Amino acid sequence: MDDVSCTTMDDKRFGLLVRCDPNQWDWRSEVPQDGSEASVMWTCRLKPGSVPEQTPVWVLGTGGSGFFCTGYTVGDVRETDGGRDNHWKEGHKHRGGTAMRIELMLRMTLVPENILRQTPFEHLIKRQSTFTWLTEEEAFFLEDNVG
């Protein structure tokens, strides 16, 4: 379950780490490789009103795939329809149906997860929730090292 439940950013919430399994979702089909931004409706268990607009996000893939997107939130969490023409991989297409989603503006950023290894932020690799809040120190480290 996503552990994001505030209504405004407070002094302990400076951005979101978003986890993604690239074996389940074909992110390259939604995020342009030319460096431009793309709007992606991201499935979540967040509550409406819990994430301020323009919250910075860093997308960290599972299984050692590293960071592949950075961006920010746009709008509020809302239920959206989805559909069969989605970018989930075979065996995971059902996740593209009606669900709560938050809009993210994302830009491709390919950075290996090794930038976290042997740093005070290595614990971020082990985070398993799809969305988790970042502290000020974590967010500044990611901004400086990932983008």
Accessible surface in RSA format (square Angstrom, percent):
REM  Atomic radii and reference values for relative SASA: ProtOr
REM  Chains: A
REM  Algorithm: Lee & Richards
REM  Probe-radius: 1.40
REM  Slices: 20
REM RES _ NUM      All-atoms   Total-Side   Main-Chain    Non-polar    All polar
REM                ABS   REL    ABS   REL    ABS   REL    ABS   REL    ABS   REL
RES MET A   1   161.99  83.9 120.50  79.7  41.49  98.8  89.64  76.2  72.35  95.8
RES ASP A   2    13.26   9.3   4.62   4.6   8.65  20.4   0.11   0.3  13.15  13.1
RES ASP A   3    89.08  62.4  71.90  71.6  17.18  40.6  42.51 100.0  46.57  46.4
RES VAL A   4     5.34   3.5   0.00   0.0   5.34  12.9   0.00   0.0   5.34  14.5
RES SER A   5    77.28  65.3  52.29  69.8  24.99  57.6  25.31  53.9  51.97  72.8
RES CYS A   6    18.05  13.7  12.48  13.9   5.57  13.1  18.05  45.7   0.00   0.0
RES THR A   7   108.15  76.9  93.22  94.5  14.93  35.6  67.37  90.5  40.78  61.6
RES THR A   8    92.80  66.0  89.74  91.0   3.06   7.3  65.71  88.3  27.10  41.0
RES MET A   9    69.13  35.8  46.63  30.9  22.49  53.6  46.69  39.7  22.44  29.7
RES ASP A  10    66.25  46.4  52.10  51.9  14.14  33.4  35.41  83.3  30.84  30.8
RES ASP A  11   116.27  81.4  92.82  92.4  23.45  55.4  44.43 104.6  71.84  71.6
RES LYS A  12   150.09  73.2 142.73  87.6   7.35  17.5  88.36  79.5  61.72  65.7
RES ARG A  13    52.78  22.2  51.53  26.3   1.26   3.0   2.45   3.4  50.33  30.5
RES PHE A  14    60.10  30.1  53.84  33.4   6.26  16.3  54.30  32.9   5.80  16.6
RES GLY A  15     0.00   0.0   0.00   N/A   0.00   0.0   0.00   0.0   0.00   0.0
RES LEU A  16     0.00   0.0   0.00   0.0   0.00   0.0   0.00   0.0   0.00   0.0
RES LEU A  17     0.06   0.0   0.02   0.0   0.05   0.1   0.02   0.0   0.05   0.1
RES VAL A  18     0.00   0.0   0.00   0.0   0.00   0.0   0.00   0.0   0.00   0.0
RES ARG A  19    22.92   9.6  17.40   8.9   5.52  13.2   6.97   9.5  15.95   9.7
RES CYS A  20     9.63   7.3   3.31   3.7   6.33  14.9   6.33  16.0   3.31   3.6
RES ASP A  21    43.53  30.5  36.21  36.0   7.33  17.3  12.13  28.5  31.41  31.3
RES PRO A  22    25.06  18.3  23.14  21.1   1.91   6.9  23.16  19.1   1.89  11.8
RES ASN A  23   114.06  78.7 101.85  98.4  12.20  29.4  23.84  57.4  90.22  87.2
RES GLN A  24    38.94  21.8  38.94  28.5   0.00   0.0   2.85   6.1  36.09  27.4
RES TRP A  25    16.70   6.7  16.51   8.0   0.19   0.4   9.05   4.8   7.64  12.4
RES ASP A  26    49.93  35.0  48.99  48.8   0.94   2.2   8.17  19.2  41.76  41.6
RES TRP A  27    15.31   6.1  15.31   7.4   0.00   0.0   7.00   3.7   8.30  13.5
RES ARG A  28   117.94  49.5 104.80  53.4  13.15  31.3  37.60  51.4  80.34  48.7
RES SER A  29    58.79  49.7  23.94  32.0  34.85  80.3  15.36  32.7  43.43  60.8
RES GLU A  30    48.01  27.6  32.35  24.5  15.66  37.3  11.71  22.6  36.31  29.6
RES VAL A  31     0.52   0.3   0.00   0.0   0.52   1.2   0.43   0.4   0.09   0.2
RES PRO A  32    41.86  30.5  29.65  27.0  12.21  44.4  41.43  34.2   0.44   2.7
RES GLN A  33   118.41  66.2  86.02  62.9  32.39  77.1  26.98  57.4  91.43  69.3
RES ASP A  34   119.38  83.6  77.20  76.8  42.19  99.8  50.89 119.8  68.49  68.3
RES GLY A  35    33.93  41.8   0.00   N/A  33.93  41.8  27.19  74.6   6.73  15.1
RES SER A  36    51.20  43.3  42.98  57.4   8.23  18.9  44.21  94.1   7.00   9.8
RES GLU A  37    64.63  37.1  41.98  31.8  22.65  53.9   7.91  15.3  56.72  46.3
RES ALA A  38    16.45  15.1  10.83  16.7   5.62  12.8  16.45  23.2   0.00   0.0
RES SER A  39    61.49  52.0  33.98  45.3  27.52  63.4  26.29  56.0  35.20  49.3
RES VAL A  40     3.06   2.0   2.38   2.2   0.68   1.6   3.06   2.7   0.00   0.0
RES MET A  41    63.44  32.9  45.05  29.8  18.39  43.8  41.57  35.3  21.88  29.0
RES TRP A  42    22.53   9.0  19.82   9.6   2.71   6.4  13.96   7.4   8.57  13.9
RES THR A  43    46.87  33.3  40.15  40.7   6.72  16.0  37.93  50.9   8.94  13.5
RES CYS A  44     9.58   7.2   0.00   0.0   9.58  22.5   3.77   9.5   5.82   6.3
RES ARG A  45   162.84  68.4 143.02  72.9  19.82  47.2  47.45  64.8 115.39  69.9
RES LEU A  46     4.92   2.7   0.07   0.0   4.85  12.2   0.44   0.3   4.49  12.1
RES LYS A  47   127.64  62.3 126.95  77.9   0.70   1.7  76.97  69.3  50.67  54.0
RES PRO A  48    82.55  60.2  62.07  56.6  20.48  74.4  62.44  51.6  20.11 125.0
RES GLY A  49    33.99  41.9   0.00   N/A  33.99  41.9  29.84  81.9   4.15   9.3
RES SER A  50     3.94   3.3   3.45   4.6   0.48   1.1   3.94   8.4   0.00   0.0
RES VAL A  51     7.09   4.7   0.10   0.1   6.99  16.8   0.57   0.5   6.51  17.7
RES PRO A  52    35.17  25.6  24.41  22.3  10.76  39.1  35.07  29.0   0.10   0.6
RES GLU A  53   101.41  58.2  79.66  60.3  21.75  51.8  22.89  44.3  78.51  64.1
RES GLN A  54   110.74  61.9  96.29  70.4  14.46  34.4  46.01  97.9  64.73  49.1
RES THR A  55     2.18   1.6   0.18   0.2   2.00   4.8   2.00   2.7   0.18   0.3
RES PRO A  56    45.83  33.4  45.06  41.1   0.77   2.8  45.83  37.8   0.00   0.0
RES VAL A  57     0.91   0.6   0.00   0.0   0.91   2.2   0.00   0.0   0.91   2.5
RES TRP A  58     7.74   3.1   7.74   3.7   0.00   0.0   7.24   3.9   0.50   0.8
RES VAL A  59     0.00   0.0   0.00   0.0   0.00   0.0   0.00   0.0   0.00   0.0
RES LEU A  60     0.00   0.0   0.00   0.0   0.00   0.0   0.00   0.0   0.00   0.0
RES GLY A  61     0.00   0.0   0.00   N/A   0.00   0.0   0.00   0.0   0.00   0.0
RES THR A  62    48.01  34.1  44.90  45.5   3.11   7.4  40.16  53.9   7.85  11.9
RES GLY A  63    88.32 108.9   0.00   N/A  88.32 108.9  45.76 125.6  42.56  95.3
RES GLY A  64    50.10  61.8   0.00   N/A  50.10  61.8  17.58  48.3  32.52  72.8
RES SER A  65    54.80  46.3  20.92  27.9  33.87  78.0  32.34  68.9  22.46  31.5
RES GLY A  66     0.20   0.2   0.00   N/A   0.20   0.2   0.20   0.5   0.00   0.0
RES PHE A  67     1.33   0.7   0.00   0.0   1.33   3.5   0.00   0.0   1.33   3.8
RES PHE A  68     3.75   1.9   3.75   2.3   0.00   0.0   3.75   2.3   0.00   0.0
RES CYS A  69     0.18   0.1   0.18   0.2   0.00   0.0   0.00   0.0   0.18   0.2
RES THR A  70    17.33  12.3  17.15  17.4   0.18   0.4   4.97   6.7  12.36  18.7
RES GLY A  71    19.21  23.7   0.00   N/A  19.21  23.7  10.65  29.2   8.57  19.2
RES TYR A  72    58.89  27.5  58.89  33.5   0.00   0.0  36.08  27.1  22.81  28.1
RES THR A  73     0.00   0.0   0.00   0.0   0.00   0.0   0.00   0.0   0.00   0.0
RES VAL A  74    35.49  23.4  35.49  32.1   0.00   0.0  35.49  30.8   0.00   0.0
RES GLY A  75    26.18  32.3   0.00   N/A  26.18  32.3  25.07  68.8   1.11   2.5
RES ASP A  76    62.06  43.5  56.65  56.4   5.41  12.8  33.57  79.0  28.49  28.4
RES VAL A  77     4.23   2.8   0.03   0.0   4.20  10.1   0.03   0.0   4.20  11.4
RES ARG A  78   103.94  43.6 100.97  51.5   2.96   7.1  54.42  74.4  49.52  30.0
RES GLU A  79   118.81  68.2  93.44  70.7  25.37  60.4  19.10  37.0  99.70  81.4
RES THR A  80    30.36  21.6  24.29  24.6   6.07  14.5  29.51  39.6   0.85   1.3
RES ASP A  81   112.22  78.6 103.36 102.9   8.86  20.9  29.46  69.3  82.75  82.5
RES GLY A  82    50.20  61.9   0.00   N/A  50.20  61.9  20.60  56.5  29.60  66.3
RES GLY A  83    36.84  45.4   0.00   N/A  36.84  45.4  34.11  93.6   2.73   6.1
RES ARG A  84   209.27  87.9 191.00  97.4  18.27  43.5  84.52 115.5 124.75  75.6
RES ASP A  85   150.10 105.1 119.52 119.0  30.58  72.3  44.11 103.8 105.99 105.7
RES ASN A  86    26.08  18.0  15.56  15.0  10.51  25.3  18.40  44.3   7.68   7.4
RES HIS A  87    68.82  37.6  63.86  44.4   4.96  12.7  38.54  39.7  30.28  35.2
RES TRP A  88    45.23  18.1  42.66  20.6   2.57   6.0  33.52  17.9  11.71  19.0
RES LYS A  89    82.75  40.4  76.81  47.1   5.94  14.1  45.04  40.5  37.71  40.2
RES GLU A  90   144.75  83.1 126.13  95.4  18.61  44.3  69.42 134.3  75.33  61.5
RES GLY A  91    64.50  79.5   0.00   N/A  64.50  79.5  41.45 113.7  23.06  51.6
RES HIS A  92    44.19  24.1  44.19  30.7   0.00   0.0  23.41  24.1  20.77  24.2
RES LYS A  93    62.61  30.5  57.25  35.1   5.37  12.8  35.09  31.6  27.52  29.3
RES HIS A  94   133.57  73.0 105.48  73.3  28.09  71.9  89.65  92.4  43.92  51.1
RES ARG A  95   102.20  42.9  91.71  46.7  10.49  25.0  26.18  35.8  76.02  46.1
RES GLY A  96     2.62   3.2   0.00   N/A   2.62   3.2   2.21   6.1   0.40   0.9
RES GLY A  97    29.71  36.6   0.00   N/A  29.71  36.6  28.13  77.2   1.58   3.5
RES THR A  98    86.02  61.2  55.45  56.2  30.57  72.9  34.65  46.5  51.36  77.6
RES ALA A  99    25.71  23.6  17.06  26.3   8.65  19.7  25.71  36.2   0.00   0.0
RES MET A 100    60.31  31.2  57.02  37.7   3.29   7.8  46.18  39.3  14.13  18.7
RES ARG A 101    12.70   5.3  12.70   6.5   0.00   0.0   1.51   2.1  11.19   6.8
RES ILE A 102     0.15   0.1   0.15   0.1   0.00   0.0   0.15   0.1   0.00   0.0
RES GLU A 103    32.86  18.9  32.86  24.9   0.00   0.0   1.23   2.4  31.63  25.8
RES LEU A 104     0.00   0.0   0.00   0.0   0.00   0.0   0.00   0.0   0.00   0.0
RES MET A 105    39.16  20.3  39.07  25.9   0.09   0.2  32.34  27.5   6.82   9.0
RES LEU A 106     0.06   0.0   0.00   0.0   0.06   0.1   0.06   0.0   0.00   0.0
RES ARG A 107   103.93  43.6 103.86  52.9   0.07   0.2  29.82  40.7  74.11  44.9
RES MET A 108    31.79  16.5  17.07  11.3  14.72  35.1   4.74   4.0  27.06  35.8
RES THR A 109    25.07  17.8  19.95  20.2   5.13  12.2  20.09  27.0   4.99   7.5
RES LEU A 110   104.37  58.1  74.55  53.3  29.81  74.9  75.70  53.2  28.67  77.2
RES VAL A 111    25.79  17.0  22.36  20.2   3.43   8.3  23.47  20.4   2.32   6.3
RES PRO A 112    84.43  61.5  76.89  70.1   7.53  27.4  83.67  69.1   0.76   4.7
RES GLU A 113    12.44   7.1  11.54   8.7   0.90   2.1   4.81   9.3   7.63   6.2
RES ASN A 114   100.72  69.5  89.98  87.0  10.74  25.9  23.56  56.7  77.16  74.6
RES ILE A 115    47.57  27.1  33.99  25.3  13.58  32.7  42.72  30.8   4.85  13.2
RES LEU A 116     0.00   0.0   0.00   0.0   0.00   0.0   0.00   0.0   0.00   0.0
RES ARG A 117   103.16  43.3  94.14  48.0   9.02  21.5  35.29  48.2  67.86  41.1
RES GLN A 118   172.80  96.6 136.75  99.9  36.05  85.8  50.16 106.8 122.64  93.0
RES THR A 119    39.12  27.8  23.37  23.7  15.75  37.5  29.05  39.0  10.07  15.2
RES PRO A 120   112.61  82.1  85.10  77.6  27.51 100.0  99.68  82.3  12.93  80.4
RES PHE A 121    29.79  14.9  29.79  18.5   0.00   0.0  29.79  18.1   0.00   0.0
RES GLU A 122    60.78  34.9  59.82  45.3   0.96   2.3  18.38  35.6  42.40  34.6
RES HIS A 123    82.62  45.2  72.50  50.4  10.12  25.9  64.80  66.8  17.82  20.7
RES LEU A 124     0.00   0.0   0.00   0.0   0.00   0.0   0.00   0.0   0.00   0.0
RES ILE A 125    26.99  15.4  20.30  15.1   6.68  16.1  20.30  14.6   6.68  18.1
RES LYS A 126   157.11  76.6 141.27  86.7  15.85  37.7  94.94  85.5  62.17  66.2
RES ARG A 127    55.46  23.3  47.18  24.0   8.28  19.7  21.51  29.4  33.95  20.6
RES GLN A 128   167.37  93.6 136.35  99.7  31.02  73.9  46.56  99.1 120.81  91.6
RES SER A 129    30.04  25.4  20.42  27.3   9.62  22.2   6.39  13.6  23.65  33.1
RES THR A 130    48.64  34.6  45.82  46.5   2.81   6.7  11.19  15.0  37.45  56.6
RES PHE A 131     0.00   0.0   0.00   0.0   0.00   0.0   0.00   0.0   0.00   0.0
RES THR A 132     8.14   5.8   8.14   8.3   0.00   0.0   8.02  10.8   0.12   0.2
RES TRP A 133    25.06  10.1  14.00   6.8  11.06  26.0  14.01   7.5  11.04  17.9
RES LEU A 134     0.34   0.2   0.00   0.0   0.34   0.9   0.34   0.2   0.00   0.0
RES THR A 135    55.43  39.4  55.35  56.1   0.08   0.2  52.58  70.6   2.86   4.3
RES GLU A 136    68.98  39.6  67.91  51.4   1.07   2.5   8.53  16.5  60.44  49.4
RES GLU A 137   108.39  62.2 102.62  77.6   5.77  13.7  54.68 105.8  53.70  43.8
RES GLU A 138     8.71   5.0   8.71   6.6   0.00   0.0   2.60   5.0   6.11   5.0
RES ALA A 139     5.42   5.0   5.18   8.0   0.24   0.5   5.23   7.4   0.19   0.5
RES PHE A 140   105.72  52.9 105.45  65.3   0.27   0.7 105.72  64.1   0.00   0.0
RES PHE A 141    36.74  18.4  31.07  19.2   5.66  14.7  35.95  21.8   0.79   2.2
RES LEU A 142     0.00   0.0   0.00   0.0   0.00   0.0   0.00   0.0   0.00   0.0
RES GLU A 143    98.65  56.6  88.90  67.3   9.75  23.2  22.76  44.0  75.89  62.0
RES ASP A 144   119.02  83.4  81.72  81.3  37.30  88.2  24.44  57.5  94.58  94.3
RES ASN A 145    66.34  45.7  45.42  43.9  20.91  50.4   6.48  15.6  59.86  57.9
RES VAL A 146     9.76   6.4   0.00   0.0   9.76  23.5   1.79   1.6   7.97  21.6
RES GLY A 147    52.96  65.3   0.00   N/A  52.96  65.3  47.91 131.5   5.05  11.3
END  Absolute sums over single chains surface
CHAIN  1 A     7759.8       6052.2       1707.6       3889.3       3870.5
END  Absolute sums over all chains
TOTAL          7759.8       6052.2       1707.6       3889.3       3870.5
